[in-house]
Amino acid sequence: MSFILWIMTLTGCKTNAYEPAFGICAKIADYPMLSAVGFDYVEESVNRFLLPDKPETEFQQVLEEQQKLGAKVISCNGFFPGHLKIVGDTVMHDELLEWGEITLRRAGLAGMSYIVLGSGGARNVPEGFPKEKAGQQFIDLCKALGPIARKYEIIIVIEPLNSAETNLINSVAEGGQIVEAVNHPNIRLLCDIYHMLRENEPAENMVKYGKYIRHCHIAEKEERTAPGVKQDDFTPYFAALKKIDYKGGLSIECRWKNLQEQAPSALAYMKQQFASLK
């Protein structure tokens, strides 16, 4: 990387290269430090930030802390806990919608744009249960959540996960087909480059389903390290984002050894690869 590009990254300057907004899945307490080195936002967790199983007074305390820090939170991940089953013989439809209503309302109050529907444990298909039926159960839940999300002006983004984490929706292609089946403007798609790498899914699928993609995650393939640790080449996926004129955020969701030390170099590494695009 050139010295000039490195300095521009550390000072938060933008280059003329195509770039999305950059964020990190982290606590709001980390926002001042991350903002100072050039990150645009943090992505929090539903359980820690929106507290859907806690009283409104506790959530108000979190909101006050967010406002005090000036933390920009555009999304939260971990929508449903594993015990609230989305598929199988013990689907908890009413409980899921109650949890969803609280989560989406509070997301709106926090000024957020997206809620990430990954929730691998909640959507894992039990052994012997028909996969097609499970897929329809997931679609039915999303159809019920769509109007709630619209009411609070939040987009729910379905996150494909690699097959080691769940056995339902393991690719951007499968996620795109679910979005098409749900057919609601507040149910859209997330592309996670880490999971795509783990599943050897080509970047072309991001282009094919690009009209649905509203949010992105990233980490390196082998050990889910921060960008630059193993020097993974993300350029095919970054080129796909550029091709679809993606305007959303790119959140690092990885295993950090030291967030404060690694965050600046991770940002610089991604910026370098975006700058290399033709």
N, C-alpha and C positions, 0 to 999 in steps of 0.2 A: 504494500500500500504506500502511496506517496505521502510524504510528510505533510503536504498541504491538505490532502483529504483527511488525514488523521486529525489535524488541528481543527478543520471545519467540523468534523464529527464531534469532537470534544466540546466545542463552543456552541454546538447546536445549530450551526449554519447549514442551510440547504444547498445542495449542488443542483445543477440543471438536469441531473438524471431523474428518470422516473422513480418515485418512491411512494410507498404507502405511508400511513401513520405507523409509528413503531411503539410497541408497548411491552410490558412484562406482566406475567401472572404473579402478582405479589400483593402484599398488604398495603393499605393506604398509608401506613406509617413510612413506607419506603418511597412514597411519591416525591417528596422534596429532593432527595438524593438522586433519584432516577431522572427527574425533570432537569436537574442541574447538568447532567451529562448528555442530555439531548433526547430522552424518551418523551413521547407525547402523552402517555396515559398509563394507568395500571388496570389490569383485569383482576378483579377480586373473585372470591368464592361466595356462592349463595349462602352457604351455611355460616360463614364467618362475617359476611358483610350485611346481608339482607335478613338473616336470622328469622326465617319463616316459622320456626317452632318456638320463638321467644315473644314476650309481650311487646306491645308498641313502644313502651317507655325505653326498653333496651335498644330498639332500633333507632329511636330518636337520639340517643346518646351517640350512636355510630354516625348518624347524619351530622351531628354537631362537630364531631371529630373530623369528618370529611371536609366540612366547611372551614374549620379552623386551619386545616392543612392546605386548603385550596386544591385538593386532590381531584383530578379528572379521572373518573371511572366510567369507561364506556361499556363494559360488559362484566358479567359474572359467569363463572363456570360451575359445574357440579349441581345442576338444577335439582334433580331428585336423588335422595339418599337410597342406598341399596335395598332398604326394607320396604320401600313403596314400590311394589312390583307393577311394571308396565305391561308385561306379557306373562302368559302362562295360565294355570288354573286358579291362581289366587290374585288376579288383577284387582288393584285397589283403586277403582275409578274415582269414586267420590273423594277419597283422601288425596289422590293426585290432583284433582281439580281444586280442592281447598288449598293445598300447598301451592299450586300454581297461581291461584288468585292472590294470595298474600305476597308471593315472590314478585310477581309482575307489577302489582300496585306499588310495592316498595322500590322496585327498580325505577319506576317512573318518577317517584319522589326524589330519588338520588340522581336524576338527570341522565340515566343510562340509555343506551340504544339497543343493546342485545342481551339476551340470556342464552347461554350455551346449553343445548340439550345433548350431553354426552351420556352420563349416567349409565355406564356399562353394566354395573351390577343390577340395576333396576330393570334393564331391558334384556338381560341375558336369558336366552330361551332354555327352559328346563329340558333335560334329556327326555326324549320320547315325545315331546310336545311338537305338533306340526309347525314347521317354520313358516309356512304360508299364513297360517292362522295368527301366529305371533306378529308377523308383518302387518296384518290387518288390524290387530289390536293397537299396534304403535300408530298406525295411520289414524285410527278412530280417536285416539287420545289427542293427537295433533290437531285434528279437525275440531275437537272440543276446546282446545287451548287457543286456537287462532282468534276467535272473537274476543277472548279475554285479553290477549296480547294487543289486539287492535285498540281496545278500550283504553289501555294505559300507554299506547304509542311505543310499544316495545316489539322488536323483531326476535322471534325465537329461531336460533340457528341450529340445525341438526348436525351433530358432529359424528362423522364416520370414525370408528376406532379400529385399531388393528385386532386381528383374530385372537391374540393372546389376552385381550382385555374384555372382549365380548364376542358373541357369535351372531349378532344381528347388526347389520349395516356396517360393513367393513371396508367400504370404498366410497369415494366421491360419486362414482357412478350409481351405486346403490342408494346413496343419500339423495342424489338428484331425482331418482325415480320415485322415492318416497315423497319428496317435495311436490313433484308433479301429481302424484295421487292425492295428496292433501288439498292442493289447489287453493291455497289461501295466501294473501299477500304478506301476512305477518309470520308465516312459516317459511323459512329460507334455509340456506345451506352454509356450513362451515367447511373449509378445507384445511386439514392439518397435515403439513408437509412431513412431519415426523411419522405419522401413521401411514401416509402414502408411501414413504420410503420403506417402512417395515413390510408393507404389503406389495412392494414392487409395482405400485400403481403409476402409470405414466402421467406426465404433466398434461398430456392432451385431454384428459378427462376434465381438468379444470377449465379448459377452453370449451369443451362440449357442454358443460353445465354451468358455464360462467355467469349466465344471466340470473342464476339463483344464489351465487356466492356473495355473502355479505360480511364475512369475518374469516380470519385465518390464524392458525397457530403454527409454531415452528420449533424444532429441536433437531439435533443430529441423530442419525439412525441407530448407531450401535449401542450407545449407553445413555441416550437421551440427554446428552451434554449440550451446553450452550453453543450457539453458532461460533465457529472458529476454533473450538477446542481440538476437534479431530480434522478440521479443514474440509468438511463436507462441501460438495459442490451443489448449491441450491439453484444455480442459474437457469436450468430448464423450467423450474417451478416459478421463479421470479419472472422469467420471460412470459410464461403463461398469464401471470397476473397483469403484466404490462399489456399483453395482447387483448385481454378482456377489459382493459381500462379500469381495473379494480381501484376503488376509492376508499376502501375500508381500512381496518387496522390489521397489523401483523404482530401477534403476541408471542413472545418467547415463553414457552411452557416446558421447562427443563429441570434437570437436577443441578443445582448450583453448588459449587464448593464454597464460594465466597461471593455473594451477590454484588457487594460494593466494589470489589476488585475486578470481577469478570464482566459486569454490565457494560462498561465503556468499550471494551474490546469486542464484545459480542455485537454491539451496535455498529462499530466501525467495520467489522467483517461483513455484516449484511449490506451496509452502505457501499462497500467496495464492490460486492457482487452485483448490486443493482446498477452501479455506475459502469460496470463492464458490459451491460446489455447494449446491443446495437439498436 
